[in-house]
Amino acid sequence: MKIVEVSRDLSRAVERLRFDAPVAFVYNPLAYARAPHEAYLRRYGAGTREILLLGMNPGPFGMAQTGVPFGDVTMVRDFLKIEGEVAAPERVHERRPISGFACPRSEVSGTRLWGWVKGRFETPARFFDRFFVANYCPLVFLEASGRNRTPDKLPPAERQPLFAACDAALRRMVALLAPRFVIGVGGFAAERARSALSDYDGTIACVLHPSPASPAANRGWASLAEGQLSELGIRL
């Protein structure tokens, strides 16, 4: 399956990269959570889509645990019906263990995004008939304290080869899915899409990220995101 090939090629490309302090640990769920990640791709990533929702990178309690973008354990297991063996990165921060589907913590961004999908579309099939969800960068970056460090905070010398690999994978994914819309979930993902997809003739736009760090998202992310999609002409 070609979308699986894109994932495996991206995984190999980013595995070759090295990151210096303050990054102390790097997790690649495309590798250690390959089973559920590829189950997600095979079940929901075949064919073309009208809309690609593009996140930034895995959250430590979401895709880092399940291999699925915005992958809160409960939503992935019970709503998306995805499970699979999850190993662990070679080096694991003691404060950010990888427990896979036994992870006791939820990811707020994931519960909000997939909770919206469940509430609006009722079934995964109805949502994935028009949408697909992916992350731009597959890696989790942790500082020595265990603090999450986002890709945009990396120094330019580290960002450049990382973004080159992620850009190439995004272009291949867009060529396969042929979406009319590429919607960044948050400003970073939209910015990277605009940079990577300079020859794309569809619409690149942005919706609010469902992170609890966003005061606006905490006031009702689903309705705000739906309003932004509506402004783009996307009817739900």
N, CA, C and O of each residue as an XYZ file, in Angstrom:
944
protein
N       0.854     -1.192      0.000
C       0.000      0.000      0.000
C       0.891      1.243      0.000
O       1.790      1.366      0.832
N       0.641      2.156     -0.928
C       1.581      3.251     -1.130
C       1.677      4.199      0.060
O       2.758      4.722      0.332
N       0.586      4.433      0.772
C       0.666      5.340      1.910
C       1.501      4.728      3.035
O       2.120      5.454      3.813
N       1.521      3.414      3.124
C       2.403      2.727      4.080
C       3.857      2.900      3.659
O       4.727      3.098      4.508
N       4.128      2.829      2.367
C       5.485      3.058      1.878
C       5.971      4.460      2.230
O       7.130      4.643      2.601
N       5.090      5.446      2.115
C       5.452      6.816      2.490
C       5.863      6.866      3.949
O       6.874      7.480      4.292
N       5.080      6.220      4.816
C       5.373      6.209      6.245
C       6.710      5.531      6.538
O       7.510      6.042      7.323
N       6.950      4.396      5.919
C       8.198      3.669      6.188
C       9.411      4.445      5.685
O      10.454      4.467      6.339
N       9.275      5.075      4.535
C      10.391      5.870      4.009
C      10.669      7.068      4.913
O      11.827      7.401      5.166
N       9.612      7.716      5.399
C       9.798      8.842      6.313
C      10.442      8.379      7.609
O      11.322      9.057      8.141
N      10.018      7.247      8.117
C      10.588      6.716      9.351
C      12.084      6.490      9.205
O      12.861      6.862     10.084
N      12.488      5.880      8.097
C      13.911      5.636      7.872
C      14.682      6.955      7.730
O      15.808      7.075      8.213
N      14.080      7.923      7.078
C      14.764      9.209      6.874
C      15.003      9.933      8.194
O      16.090     10.465      8.417
N      14.012      9.960      9.062
C      14.180     10.708     10.314
C      15.014      9.941     11.328
O      15.606     10.544     12.223
N      15.069      8.618     11.202
C      15.911      7.833     12.113
C      17.386      8.191     11.950
O      18.169      8.023     12.885
N      17.768      8.677     10.789
C      19.176      9.019     10.535
C      19.565     10.380     11.122
O      20.750     10.709     11.168
N      18.605     11.159     11.561
C      18.879     12.508     12.046
C      19.320     12.488     13.498
O      18.975     11.578     14.251
N      20.084     13.497     13.884
C      20.557     13.623     15.261
C      20.209     15.012     15.790
O      20.234     16.001     15.057
N      19.883     15.058     17.082
C      19.439     16.294     17.710
C      20.214     16.509     18.996
O      20.412     15.575     19.773
N      20.648     17.730     19.218
C      21.453     18.074     20.386
C      20.602     18.743     21.459
O      19.431     19.054     21.243
N      21.218     18.956     22.621
C      20.543     19.622     23.733
C      19.992     20.972     23.266
O      20.623     21.671     22.474
N      18.801     21.327     23.772
C      18.095     20.748     24.912
C      17.289     19.480     24.639
O      16.698     18.922     25.564
N      17.251     19.012     23.389
C      16.594     17.727     23.138
C      17.464     16.614     23.711
O      18.650     16.512     23.396
N      16.858     15.783     24.556
C      17.600     14.697     25.192
C      17.086     13.322     24.770
O      17.826     12.339     24.819
N      15.822     13.251     24.358
C      15.210     11.985     23.949
C      14.359     12.246     22.708
O      13.687     13.272     22.606
N      14.397     11.297     21.766
C      13.596     11.386     20.547
C      12.842     10.067     20.383
O      13.443      8.992     20.378
N      11.524     10.164     20.251
C      10.692      8.988     20.041
C      10.161      9.001     18.602
O       9.722     10.033     18.096
N      10.212      7.841     17.963
C       9.684      7.700     16.608
C       8.594      6.629     16.591
O       8.900      5.454     16.387
N       7.330      7.004     16.800
C       6.263      5.996     16.844
C       5.992      5.307     15.509
O       5.330      4.270     15.476
N       6.498      5.872     14.400
C       6.359      5.147     13.135
C       7.125      3.830     13.183
O       6.825      2.899     12.435
N       8.122      3.761     14.074
C       8.935      2.548     14.205
C       8.427      1.658     15.337
O       8.048      0.512     15.096
N       8.414      2.173     16.571
C       8.090      1.286     17.702
C       6.582      1.034     17.833
O       6.181      0.052     18.457
N       5.741      1.903     17.256
C       4.281      1.681     17.235
C       3.818      1.411     15.806
O       2.717      1.790     15.406
N       4.676      0.756     15.061
C       4.404      0.535     13.645
C       3.121     -0.258     13.419
O       2.392      0.020     12.467
N       2.832     -1.232     14.265
C       1.659     -2.088     14.041
C       0.355     -1.282     14.066
O      -0.398     -1.337     13.094
N       0.058     -0.537     15.138
C      -1.189      0.233     15.094
C      -1.145      1.394     14.107
O      -2.169      1.752     13.526
N       0.032      1.983     13.913
C       0.129      3.078     12.953
C      -0.237      2.598     11.549
O      -1.024      3.239     10.853
N       0.331      1.482     11.146
C       0.042      0.991      9.805
C      -1.354      0.389      9.713
O      -1.944      0.374      8.632
N      -1.895     -0.108     10.824
C      -3.293     -0.545     10.820
C      -4.210      0.639     10.525
O      -5.189      0.513      9.791
N      -3.875      1.796     11.112
C      -4.635      3.022     10.840
C      -4.530      3.403      9.367
O      -5.538      3.717      8.735
N      -3.320      3.376      8.820
C      -3.137      3.736      7.417
C      -3.886      2.784      6.489
O      -4.529      3.222      5.535
N      -3.805      1.494      6.764
C      -4.430      0.512      5.882
C      -5.957      0.587      5.963
O      -6.646      0.438      4.953
N      -6.475      0.817      7.161
C      -7.930      0.832      7.310
C      -8.548      2.120      6.788
O      -9.623      2.101      6.188
N      -7.865      3.241      7.016
C      -8.503      4.527      6.747
C      -7.793      5.372      5.686
O      -8.285      6.445      5.335
N      -6.653      4.917      5.172
C      -5.874      5.754      4.268
C      -5.917      5.364      2.809
O      -5.157      5.909      2.008
N      -6.787      4.432      2.436
C      -6.866      4.021      1.032
C      -7.733      4.986      0.238
O      -8.731      5.500      0.743
N      -7.344      5.228     -1.012
C      -8.158      6.059     -1.886
C      -7.883      7.544     -1.708
O      -6.941      7.938     -1.021
N      -8.716      8.355     -2.336
C      -8.545      9.803     -2.275
C      -9.462     10.404     -1.214
O     -10.409      9.770     -0.748
N      -9.152     11.646     -0.846
C      -9.934     12.349      0.177
C     -10.142     13.793     -0.235
O      -9.320     14.383     -0.937
N     -11.249     14.347      0.211
C     -11.513     15.760     -0.054
C     -10.665     16.660      0.832
O     -10.212     17.720      0.398
N     -10.448     16.232      2.086
C      -9.821     17.108      3.077
C      -8.759     16.342      3.858
O      -9.026     15.272      4.404
N      -7.554     16.901      3.905
C      -6.484     16.379      4.750
C      -6.316     17.316      5.934
O      -6.014     18.497      5.764
N      -6.514     16.782      7.138
C      -6.236     17.524      8.361
C      -4.820     17.178      8.802
O      -4.494     16.010      9.013
N      -3.986     18.198      8.938
C      -2.556     17.991      9.189
C      -2.160     18.556     10.539
O      -2.231     19.765     10.759
N      -1.741     17.674     11.450
C      -1.246     18.115     12.746
C       0.244     18.400     12.714
O       0.892     18.260     11.677
N       0.783     18.802     13.860
C       2.203     19.156     13.942
C       3.067     17.924     14.132
O       3.786     17.525     13.216
N       3.008     17.317     15.310
C       3.802     16.118     15.620
C       3.127     15.387     16.769
O       2.201     15.933     17.369
N       3.552     14.182     17.097
C       2.850     13.395     18.110
C       2.897     14.028     19.498
O       3.894     14.627     19.899
N       1.796     13.875     20.210
C       1.770     14.234     21.622
C       2.255     13.065     22.458
O       2.095     11.916     22.044
N       2.851     13.319     23.634
C       3.420     12.235     24.439
C       2.399     11.247     24.989
O       2.757     10.130     25.364
N       1.123     11.652     25.040
C       0.080     10.740     25.528
C      -0.908     10.378     24.420
O      -1.965      9.803     24.676
N      -0.546     10.725     23.187
C      -1.406     10.428     22.049
C      -0.707      9.515     21.073
O      -0.558      8.320     21.328
N      -0.274     10.072     19.949
C       0.379      9.250     18.926
C       1.638      8.581     19.450
O       2.005      7.505     18.977
N       2.303      9.194     20.411
C       3.488      8.560     20.990
C       3.151      7.213     21.618
O       4.008      6.333     21.701
N       1.907      7.050     22.059
C       1.486      5.794     22.687
C       0.814      4.840     21.707
O       0.983      3.625     21.807
N       0.055      5.382     20.762
C      -0.802      4.539     19.916
C      -0.397      4.488     18.446
O      -0.872      3.628     17.704
N       0.484      5.409     18.012
C       0.871      5.440     16.607
C      -0.144      6.096     15.693
O       0.035      6.099     14.475
N      -1.212      6.655     16.261
C      -2.275      7.274     15.475
C      -2.286      8.777     15.750
O      -2.217      9.177     16.912
N      -2.369      9.612     14.734
C      -2.386     11.064     14.954
C      -3.490     11.488     15.926
O      -4.627     11.025     15.829
N      -3.143     12.368     16.855
C      -4.065     12.815     17.906
C      -4.610     11.602     18.671
O      -5.766     11.584     19.096
N      -3.753     10.594     18.833
C      -4.201      9.258     19.185
C      -4.435      8.972     20.642
O      -3.787      8.091     21.207
N      -5.346      9.692     21.270
C      -5.781      9.341     22.621
C      -6.175      7.863     22.665
O      -6.884      7.372     21.786
N      -5.705      7.162     23.700
C      -5.873      5.707     23.762
C      -7.334      5.291     23.643
O      -7.671      4.422     22.839
N      -8.196      5.903     24.433
C      -9.605      5.490     24.445
C     -10.257      5.710     23.096
O     -10.993      4.846     22.619
N     -10.003      6.848     22.471
C     -10.622      7.141     21.183
C     -10.106      6.207     20.090
O     -10.872      5.753     19.239
N      -8.799      5.923     20.119
C      -8.230      5.042     19.095
C      -8.767      3.620     19.251
O      -9.159      2.987     18.271
N      -8.781      3.129     20.474
C      -9.209      1.746     20.716
C     -10.720      1.574     20.547
O     -11.166      0.642     19.878
N     -11.506      2.468     21.149
C     -12.948      2.252     21.233
C     -13.730      2.861     20.072
O     -14.776      2.336     19.692
N     -13.234      3.964     19.503
C     -13.947      4.583     18.396
C     -13.358      4.173     17.046
O     -14.083      3.710     16.165
N     -12.045      4.343     16.883
C     -11.419      3.972     15.617
C     -11.211      2.468     15.472
O     -10.970      1.971     14.372
N     -11.305      1.742     16.593
C     -11.147      0.280     16.605
C      -9.766     -0.143     16.104
O      -9.624     -1.119     15.369
N      -8.761      0.613     16.520
C      -7.373      0.303     16.185
C      -6.644     -0.142     17.439
O      -6.700      0.539     18.464
N      -5.972     -1.257     17.371
C      -5.076     -1.709     18.437
C      -3.862     -2.354     17.769
O      -3.840     -2.554     16.554
N      -2.865     -2.673     18.571
C      -1.682     -3.331     18.029
C      -0.546     -3.266     19.023
O      -0.572     -2.492     19.981
N       0.443     -4.088     18.777
C       1.597     -4.150     19.677
C       2.419     -2.866     19.571
O       2.710     -2.382     18.477
N       2.777     -2.337     20.715
C       3.624     -1.151     20.795
C       4.850     -1.516     21.616
O       4.733     -1.943     22.765
N       6.016     -1.348     21.026
C       7.265     -1.639     21.746
C       7.665     -0.390     22.534
O       6.853      0.153     23.283
N       8.877      0.056     22.376
C       9.338      1.265     23.060
C      10.536      1.805     22.299
O      11.245      1.051     21.633
N      10.763      3.099     22.397
C      11.992      3.646     21.816
C      13.218      3.034     22.477
O      13.129      2.454     23.559
N      14.342      3.167     21.827
C      15.585      2.615     22.386
C      15.926      3.265     23.709
O      16.373      2.590     24.636
N      15.720      4.573     23.809
C      15.941      5.311     25.054
C      14.638      5.983     25.443
O      14.012      6.673     24.638
N      14.235      5.769     26.699
C      12.954      6.275     27.183
C      13.168      7.147     28.404
O      13.871      6.751     29.334
N      12.579      8.314     28.412
C      12.631      9.185     29.579
C      11.747      8.599     30.672
O      10.615      8.193     30.410
N      12.262      8.556     31.889
C      11.519      7.917     32.979
C      10.190      8.608     33.264
O       9.264      7.983     33.782
N      10.093      9.893     32.931
C       8.844     10.617     33.169
C       7.885     10.543     31.985
O       6.744     10.996     32.081
N       8.334      9.980     30.884
C       7.486      9.852     29.700
C       7.577      8.420     29.157
O       8.030      8.205     28.033
N       7.142      7.442     29.965
C       7.219      6.052     29.516
C       6.247      5.782     28.368
O       5.250      6.484     28.201
N       6.551      4.773     27.599
C       5.664      4.326     26.533
C       4.974      3.053     27.004
O       5.596      2.000     27.141
N       3.678      3.176     27.248
C       2.873      2.055     27.730
C       1.909      1.552     26.673
O       1.157      0.608     26.916
N       1.923      2.170     25.508
C       1.013      1.759     24.451
C      -0.435      1.938     24.868
O      -0.811      2.964     25.435
N      -1.238      0.933     24.582
C      -2.669      1.026     24.870
C      -2.981      0.826     26.348
O      -4.145      0.875     26.746
N      -1.961      0.603     27.161
C      -2.135      0.566     28.611
C      -1.874      1.930     29.245
O      -1.956      2.068     30.465
N      -1.561      2.936     28.435
C      -1.285      4.267     28.966
C      -2.514      4.780     29.714
O      -3.606      4.819     29.148
N      -2.350      5.174     30.982
C      -3.515      5.591     31.773
C      -3.939      7.034     31.538
O      -5.005      7.447     31.995
N      -3.121      7.802     30.836
C      -3.420      9.214     30.644
C      -4.100      9.461     29.303
O      -3.857      8.755     28.325
N      -4.943     10.461     29.280
C      -5.596     10.831     28.023
C      -4.857     11.998     27.393
O      -4.132     12.730     28.067
N      -5.050     12.163     26.091
C      -4.511     13.310     25.390
C      -5.679     14.234     25.057
O      -6.560     13.874     24.276
N      -5.680     15.419     25.650
C      -6.818     16.321     25.501
C      -7.055     16.673     24.040
O      -8.196     16.667     23.579
N      -5.985     16.982     23.305
C      -6.158     17.327     21.897
C      -6.831     16.185     21.132
O      -7.680     16.417     20.272
N      -6.441     14.957     21.457
C      -7.026     13.803     20.794
C      -8.467     13.559     21.181
O      -9.288     13.216     20.331
N      -8.789     13.731     22.456
C     -10.182     13.538     22.868
C     -11.066     14.600     22.233
O     -12.222     14.333     21.904
N     -10.532     15.796     22.060
C     -11.326     16.847     21.426
C     -11.519     16.588     19.939
O     -12.639     16.669     19.434
N     -10.422     16.274     19.228
C     -10.553     16.086     17.788
C     -11.393     14.862     17.452
O     -12.350     14.959     16.684
N     -11.043     13.712     18.020
C     -11.801     12.510     17.687
C     -13.168     12.517     18.342
O     -14.097     11.888     17.835
N     -13.311     13.225     19.470
C     -14.634     13.388     20.062
C     -15.548     14.191     19.151
O     -16.739     13.899     19.037
N     -14.982     15.212     18.500
C     -15.754     15.970     17.505
C     -16.152     15.069     16.341
O     -17.295     15.105     15.884
N     -15.214     14.267     15.864
C     -15.518     13.350     14.768
C     -16.666     12.415     15.156
O     -17.602     12.208     14.384
N     -16.579     11.864     16.348
C     -17.615     10.929     16.806
C     -18.961     11.628     16.922
O     -19.983     11.087     16.499
N     -18.965     12.826     17.493
C     -20.215     13.534     17.676
C     -20.833     14.014     16.373
O     -22.054     13.984     16.218
N     -20.012     14.452     15.444
C     -20.513     15.019     14.186
C     -20.820     13.940     13.148
O     -21.837     14.009     12.459
N     -19.937     12.941     13.037
C     -20.055     11.954     11.949
C     -20.574     10.599     12.424
O     -20.999      9.782     11.608
N     -20.545     10.355     13.715
C     -21.064      9.146     14.360
C     -20.195      7.915     14.127
O     -19.964      7.153     15.065
N     -19.714      7.700     12.922
C     -18.888      6.522     12.647
C     -17.597      6.948     11.958
O     -17.583      7.952     11.246
N     -16.516      6.205     12.159
C     -15.281      6.513     11.427
C     -15.483      6.499      9.918
O     -14.916      7.336      9.216
N     -16.277      5.570      9.407
C     -16.450      5.447      7.960
C     -17.001      6.730      7.352
O     -16.558      7.148      6.282
N     -17.948      7.349      8.013
C     -18.535      8.583      7.476
C     -17.522      9.720      7.468
O     -17.502     10.533      6.544
N     -16.688      9.775      8.487
C     -15.660     10.820      8.540
C     -14.593     10.579      7.487
O     -14.251     11.495      6.739
N     -14.058      9.361      7.413
C     -12.950      9.068      6.514
C     -13.393      8.984      5.052
O     -12.549      8.883      4.162
N     -14.664      9.022      4.798
C     -15.123      9.123      3.428
C     -14.681     10.442      2.794
O     -14.492     10.526      1.581
N     -14.517     11.477      3.637
C     -14.126     12.801      3.129
C     -12.787     13.273      3.688
O     -12.085     14.041      3.031
N     -12.421     12.828      4.886
C     -11.273     13.354      5.611
C     -10.193     12.293      5.783
O     -10.459     11.092      5.737
N      -8.968     12.772      5.982
C      -7.897     11.948      6.527
C      -7.110     12.820      7.486
O      -7.024     14.034      7.302
N      -6.534     12.202      8.510
C      -5.773     12.932      9.527
C      -4.352     12.391      9.557
O      -4.143     11.182      9.649
N      -3.387     13.280      9.480
C      -1.976     12.903      9.521
C      -1.207     13.954     10.311
O      -1.716     15.046     10.565
N       0.004     13.622     10.692
C       0.907     14.594     11.297
C       2.017     14.940     10.319
O       2.470     14.089      9.553
N       2.449     16.189     10.349
C       3.547     16.626      9.494
C       4.854     15.962      9.900
O       5.535     15.368      9.064
N       5.207     16.060     11.169
C       6.450     15.491     11.698
C       6.111     14.274     12.550
O       5.186     14.347     13.358
N       6.815     13.168     12.404
C       6.470     11.962     13.157
C       7.160     11.822     14.509
O       6.872     10.887     15.256
N       8.064     12.737     14.829
C       8.913     12.558     16.009
C       8.412     13.331     17.224
O       7.808     14.398     17.111
N       8.688     12.746     18.393
C       8.470     13.410     19.683
C       9.835     13.827     20.217
O      10.768     13.024     20.242
N       9.951     15.072     20.640
C      11.209     15.594     21.191
C      11.003     15.922     22.663
O      10.090     16.665     23.022
N      11.866     15.359     23.513
C      11.774     15.594     24.944
C      13.066     16.184     25.463
O      14.156     15.752     25.089
N      12.938     17.164     26.319
C      14.104     17.733     26.990
C      14.480     16.863     28.184
O      13.749     15.933     28.525
N      15.608     17.151     28.822
C      16.077     16.329     29.940
C      15.070     16.304     31.085
O      14.991     15.324     31.825
N      14.312     17.367     31.229
C      13.302     17.442     32.281
C      12.068     16.612     31.976
O      11.239     16.382     32.857
N      11.940     16.160     30.731
C      10.729     15.482     30.281
C       9.771     16.413     29.562
O       8.729     15.982     29.070
N      10.119     17.677     29.503
C       9.264     18.656     28.825
C       9.239     18.391     27.328
O      10.266     18.100     26.715
N       8.046     18.496     26.751
C       7.892     18.322     25.307
C       8.447     19.541     24.574
O       8.200     20.680     24.972
N       9.203     19.293     23.496
C       9.746     20.388     22.685
C       9.224     20.222     21.267
O       9.441     19.180     20.649
N       8.543     21.226     20.746
C       7.924     21.118     19.437
C       8.939     21.375     18.329
O       9.949     22.039     18.564
N       8.689     20.859     17.127
C       9.682     20.962     16.041
C      10.051     22.393     15.675
O      11.181     22.659     15.266
N       9.107     23.311     15.820
C       9.399     24.697     15.465
C      10.418     25.343     16.389
O      10.973     26.394     16.068
N      10.667     24.719     17.536
C      11.632     25.261     18.509
C      13.035     24.694     18.310
O      13.955     25.068     19.038
N      13.213     23.810     17.351
C      14.545     23.269     17.077
C      15.403     24.331     16.398
O      14.862     25.210     15.728
N      16.725     24.274     16.553
C      17.592     25.236     15.859
C      17.559     24.996     14.353
O      17.266     23.886     13.909
N      17.859     26.027     13.565
C      17.769     25.895     12.094
C      18.555     24.725     11.527
O      18.083     24.068     10.600
N      19.742     24.446     12.059
C      20.562     23.357     11.511
C      19.890     21.996     11.695
O      20.150     21.071     10.925
N      19.033     21.865     12.702
C      18.306     20.615     12.922
C      16.959     20.618     12.209
O      16.489     19.577     11.750
N      16.346     21.790     12.119
C      15.064     21.884     11.431
C      15.198     21.576      9.942
O      14.338     20.908      9.368
N      16.245     22.048      9.329
C      16.353     21.956      7.869
C      16.283     20.517      7.355
O      15.457     20.240      6.485
N      17.111     19.585      7.852
C      17.004     18.215      7.336
C      15.710     17.522      7.779
O      15.163     16.699      7.044
N      15.227     17.853      8.971
C      13.959     17.273      9.419
C      12.820     17.728      8.520
O      12.028     16.908      8.054
N      12.733     19.027      8.274
C      11.655     19.555      7.450
C      11.768     19.066      6.006
O      10.751     18.866      5.342
N      12.980     18.875      5.520
C      13.139     18.353      4.164
C      12.520     16.961      4.039
O      11.843     16.666      3.055
N      12.754     16.110      5.035
C      12.182     14.759      5.017
C      10.666     14.802      5.156
O       9.951     14.081      4.461
N      10.184     15.644      6.050
C       8.738     15.742      6.282
C       8.031     16.372      5.089
O       6.925     15.962      4.734
N       8.664     17.368      4.466
C       8.091     17.989      3.267
C       7.920     16.958      2.157
O       6.875     16.890      1.511
N       8.959     16.160      1.947
C       8.909     15.157      0.876
C       7.787     14.154      1.130
O       7.069     13.775      0.205
N       7.637     13.725      2.384
C       6.575     12.777      2.718
C       5.197     13.412      2.538
O       4.267     12.761      2.062
N       5.069     14.678      2.917
C       3.781     15.357      2.756
C       3.412     15.481      1.280
O       2.257     15.274      0.909
N       4.382     15.816      0.445
C       4.092     15.911     -0.988
C       3.615     14.575     -1.546
O       2.679     14.533     -2.344
N       4.251     13.489     -1.133
C       3.842     12.168     -1.602
C       2.438     11.818     -1.104
O       1.635     11.257     -1.849
N       2.146     12.150      0.149
C       0.824     11.854      0.699
C      -0.262     12.641     -0.036
O      -1.324     12.103     -0.350
N       0.010     13.903     -0.303
C      -0.964     14.725     -1.019
C      -1.165     14.204     -2.441
O      -2.283     14.228     -2.956
N      -0.104     13.741     -3.071
C      -0.237     13.170     -4.411
C      -1.131     11.930     -4.395
O      -1.878     11.693     -5.344
N      -1.060     11.140     -3.324
C      -1.880      9.935     -3.212
C      -3.329     10.259     -2.862
O      -4.249      9.705     -3.463
N      -3.539     11.144     -1.901
C      -4.888     11.434     -1.418
C      -5.631     12.415     -2.308
O      -6.861     12.421     -2.343
N      -4.881     13.249     -3.032
C      -5.456     14.255     -3.937
C      -6.528     15.105     -3.266
O      -7.614     15.261     -3.825
N      -6.260     15.658     -2.091
C      -7.294     16.448     -1.407
C      -7.515     17.797     -2.074
O      -6.600     18.361     -2.674
N      -8.724     18.303     -1.963
C      -9.026     19.676     -2.404
C      -8.586     20.688     -1.360
O      -8.305     21.843     -1.679
N      -8.527     20.240     -0.097
C      -8.138     21.101      1.012
C      -7.054     20.416      1.841
O      -7.163     19.232      2.159
N      -6.022     21.157      2.185
C      -5.057     20.725      3.196
C      -5.199     21.724      4.335
O      -4.884     22.905      4.187
N      -5.672     21.237      5.463
C      -6.011     22.109      6.584
C      -5.045     21.838      7.731
O      -5.069     20.763      8.329
N      -4.202     22.807      8.032
C      -3.330     22.671      9.185
C      -4.129     22.780     10.472
O      -4.913     23.711     10.651
N      -3.925     21.832     11.354
C      -4.526     21.926     12.687
C      -3.520     22.693     13.539
O      -2.639     22.110     14.172
N      -3.673     23.998     13.536
C      -2.691     24.890     14.139
C      -1.862     25.570     13.074
O      -1.750     25.080     11.950
N      -1.285     26.694     13.431
C      -0.568     27.528     12.472
C       0.698     26.903     11.928
O       1.021     27.086     10.754
N       1.430     26.160     12.766
C       2.681     25.557     12.298
C       2.436     24.614     11.135
O       3.130     24.687     10.121
N       1.455     23.726     11.271
C       1.197     22.742     10.219
C       0.758     23.429      8.930
O       1.159     23.021      7.840
N      -0.065     24.471      9.050
C      -0.481     25.202      7.850
C       0.718     25.875      7.183
O       0.840     25.868      5.958
N       1.593     26.450      7.991
C       2.796     27.104      7.455
C       3.682     26.110      6.722
O       4.179     26.407      5.635
N       3.885     24.934      7.305
C       4.718     23.930      6.659
C       4.056     23.412      5.371
O       4.745     23.143      4.387
N       2.738     23.273      5.378
C       2.052     22.831      4.172
C       2.247     23.842      3.048
O       2.500     23.462      1.905
N       2.130     25.114      3.366
C       2.320     26.144      2.335
C       3.740     26.103      1.775
O       3.948     26.297      0.577
N       4.704     25.852      2.638
C       6.092     25.797      2.194
C       6.365     24.558      1.352
O       7.033     24.637      0.321
N       5.850     23.419      1.790
C       6.149     22.151      1.117
C       5.381     21.987     -0.183
O       5.865     21.354     -1.122
N       4.167     22.564     -0.239
C       3.264     22.291     -1.363
C       3.137     23.506     -2.275
O       2.031     23.952     -2.578
N       4.257     24.028     -2.703
C       4.248     25.258     -3.499
C       3.548     25.078     -4.844
O       3.055     26.054     -5.411
N       3.493     23.855     -5.363
C       2.844     23.603     -6.652
C       1.423     23.061     -6.498
O       0.780     22.716     -7.490
N       0.940     22.986     -5.282
C      -0.392     22.438     -5.012
C      -1.457     23.429     -5.458
O      -1.360     24.618     -5.156
N      -2.481     22.951     -6.181
C      -3.496     23.862     -6.691
C      -4.799     23.835     -5.900
O      -5.807     24.393     -6.335
N      -4.777     23.188     -4.739
C      -5.938     23.211     -3.860
C      -5.823     24.345     -2.849
O      -5.030     25.272     -3.017
N      -6.627     24.251     -1.803
C      -6.670     25.274     -0.768
C      -5.898     24.808      0.463
O      -6.139     23.717      0.978
N      -4.978     25.633      0.926
C      -4.268     25.385      2.180
C      -4.766     26.412      3.196
O      -4.749     27.614      2.931
N      -5.199     25.941      4.334
C      -5.758     26.836      5.349
C      -5.461     26.270      6.735
O      -4.708     25.307      6.879
N      -6.056     26.876      7.735
C      -5.744     26.544      9.126
C      -7.013     26.535      9.956
O      -7.901     27.363      9.750
N      -7.103     25.604     10.891
C      -8.109     25.658     11.948
C      -7.388     25.688     13.287
O      -6.223     25.305     13.390
N      -8.080     26.135     14.283
C      -7.531     26.223     15.631
C      -7.079     24.847     16.120
O      -7.756     23.844     15.891
N      -5.935     24.810     16.793
C      -5.474     23.556     17.391
C      -6.274     23.283     18.662
O      -6.562     24.214     19.415
N      -6.640     22.019     18.918
C      -7.453     21.705     20.105
C      -6.672     21.596     21.411
O      -7.189     21.065     22.394
N      -5.447     22.085     21.437
C      -4.613     21.973     22.638
C      -5.240     22.683     23.834
O      -5.834     23.750     23.679
N      -5.111     22.101     25.019
C      -5.585     22.786     26.230
C      -4.770     24.026     26.566
O      -5.176     24.826     27.409
N      -3.609     24.193     25.906
C      -2.817     25.411     26.101
C      -3.433     26.608     25.397
O      -2.998     27.741     25.605
N      -4.439     26.372     24.569
C      -5.109     27.444     23.838
C      -6.361     27.884     24.579
O      -7.304     27.099     24.683
N      -6.410     29.107     25.098
C      -7.626     29.581     25.779
C      -8.860     29.518     24.885
O      -9.954     29.202     25.354
N      -8.684     29.821     23.595
C      -9.826     29.779     22.677
C     -10.357     28.359     22.530
O     -11.569     28.143     22.532
N      -9.447     27.387     22.401
C      -9.869     25.993     22.266
C     -10.602     25.516     23.504
O     -11.509     24.689     23.412
N     -10.219     26.028     24.650
C     -10.861     25.630     25.903
C     -12.277     26.177     26.035
O     -13.033     25.750     26.907
N     -12.635     27.121     25.169
C     -13.980     27.681     25.220
C     -14.929     27.003     24.228
O     -16.041     27.477     23.995
N     -14.490     25.921     23.666
C     -15.355     25.183     22.748
C     -14.706     24.983     21.398
O     -15.078     25.618     20.411
N     -13.721     24.084     21.366
C     -12.940     23.903     20.150
C     -13.789     23.432     18.978
O     -13.644     23.956     17.873
N     -14.661     22.470     19.183
C     -15.399     21.867     18.074
C     -16.210     22.907     17.302
O     -16.165     22.941     16.072
N     -16.941     23.743     18.011
C     -17.771     24.733     17.315
C     -16.913     25.760     16.595
O     -17.267     26.208     15.505
N     -15.773     26.141     17.202
C     -14.877     27.089     16.541
C     -14.275     26.483     15.275
O     -14.213     27.142     14.238
N     -13.834     25.236     15.359
C     -13.247     24.579     14.189
C     -14.281     24.400     13.085
O     -13.973     24.588     11.909
N     -15.491     24.042     13.453
C     -16.539     23.895     12.445
C     -16.819     25.225     11.753
O     -17.046     25.267     10.544
N     -16.803     26.307     12.523
C     -16.998     27.621     11.928
C     -15.896     27.964     10.938
O     -16.160     28.529      9.878
N     -14.658     27.620     11.286
C     -13.542     27.892     10.368
C     -13.644     27.042      9.110
O     -13.347     27.524      8.016
N     -14.057     25.789      9.245
C     -14.250     24.941      8.063
C     -15.378     25.485      7.192
O     -15.287     25.468      5.965
N     -16.424     25.960      7.823
C     -17.552     26.518      7.080
C     -17.135     27.736      6.277
O     -17.586     27.919      5.146
N     -16.269     28.580      6.856
C     -15.783     29.761      6.143
C     -14.990     29.383      4.898
O     -14.902     30.165      3.951
N     -14.413     28.185      4.899
C     -13.663     27.704      3.735
C     -14.571     27.041      2.686
O     -14.113     26.627      1.622
N     -15.834     26.954      3.006
C     -16.766     26.313      2.082
C     -16.922     24.824      2.294
O     -17.486     24.130      1.448
N     -16.423     24.322      3.425
C     -16.529     22.896      3.734
C     -17.813     22.687      4.534
O     -17.922     23.143      5.672
N     -18.764     22.010      3.946
C     -20.042     21.737      4.603
C     -20.004     20.351      5.240
O     -19.576     19.380      4.617
N     -20.448     20.275      6.464
C     -20.376     19.027      7.216
C     -21.754     18.357      7.271
O     -21.897     17.288      7.864
